[in-house]
């Protein structure tokens, strides 16, 4: 009897097998969405090891300048203080 079942390739009764496939599909979908978002925003250079300067909210009081040099990331924020010097 066992030989006949093996020959027929009847599926095993494992109810969690389909859940694992959905999890794998979700991970692939999330990574694809993240990659598409980076390309859409025009930020693939952030993935490379180049020097990048990015200005967020230009012309507003919440403006920030992000500068990346190699692996170091510097953040500059705009303040209301005036610079003084001689």
C-alpha positions in Angstrom: 0.0 0.0 0.0 2.8 2.4 0.9 4.4 1.9 -2.5 1.3 2.9 -4.3 0.9 6.2 -2.3 4.5 7.1 -3.1 4.0 6.5 -6.8 0.8 8.7 -6.8 2.7 11.7 -5.3 -0.1 12.6 -3.0 0.4 15.9 -1.2 1.4 15.9 2.5 -1.1 17.3 5.0 0.9 20.3 6.2 -1.4 23.3 6.6 1.5 25.7 7.3 3.3 25.1 4.0 1.2 27.7 2.2 1.8 30.3 5.0 5.6 30.1 4.4 5.1 30.7 0.7 3.0 33.8 1.5 5.7 35.1 3.8 8.4 34.7 1.2 6.2 36.4 -1.4 5.7 39.3 1.1 9.4 39.8 1.6 10.1 39.8 -2.1 7.3 42.3 -2.7 8.5 44.6 0.1 12.1 44.6 -1.2 10.8 45.3 -4.8 8.7 48.2 -3.5 11.6 49.7 -1.6 13.9 49.5 -4.7 11.2 51.0 -6.9 10.7 53.9 -4.4 14.4 54.7 -4.4 14.6 54.7 -8.2 11.4 56.9 -8.4 12.7 59.4 -5.9 16.0 59.6 -7.8 18.1 58.5 -4.9 20.1 55.5 -6.1 23.3 57.5 -5.5 22.6 57.1 -1.8 23.3 53.4 -2.2 26.7 54.1 -3.7 29.9 55.3 -1.9 29.9 58.8 -3.3 29.9 62.2 -1.7 26.3 63.5 -1.7 24.6 66.7 -0.5 20.9 66.7 0.0 18.7 69.7 0.9 15.4 69.0 2.6 12.6 71.6 2.7 14.5 74.3 0.9 13.5 77.9 1.7 11.5 77.0 4.8 12.4 77.3 8.5 12.6 73.5 8.7 15.3 73.3 6.0 18.1 70.8 6.6 21.3 70.1 4.7 22.5 66.5 4.7 26.0 65.9 3.5 27.5 62.4 3.1 31.3 62.0 2.8 32.2 58.4 2.4 30.5 56.7 5.4 30.2 59.8 7.5 26.8 61.7 7.5 26.6 65.3 8.6 23.4 67.2 9.3 23.1 71.0 9.3 19.9 72.8 10.4 18.9 76.4 9.7 18.6 78.7 12.7 17.3 82.2 13.2 20.6 83.4 14.6 22.7 85.8 12.5 26.4 85.2 12.0 28.8 87.8 13.3 32.4 88.2 12.5 35.2 90.7 12.0 
